[in-house]
């Protein structure tokens, strides 16, 4: 049974999950531009970079949309 690079650290030091290429599961569908990490979609464009290269916050790569709201209510 393969335990390396399955997203679950089995070794106490986590070495079985180091130097692995990211593979996205059904819940982790964003791959950083440098291909070193896979993220959950809710972590993308959240204002806090999780990718080492910051690509999860790059509007050109991650297609971030920023919404602004006002207190004005139309009649």
PEMO-V669377 format. One record per helix or strand. SS is the DSSP state (hx for helix, st for strand). FROM is the first residue (numbers start at 1). TO is the last residue. If there is no record, write none. Layout:
# PEMO-V669377
ss->SS from->FROM to->TO
ss->SS from->FROM to->TO
This chain:
# PEMO-V669377
ss->hx from->15 to->17
ss->st from->30 to->31
ss->st from->38 to->39
ss->hx from->41 to->43
ss->hx from->55 to->57
ss->hx from->59 to->62
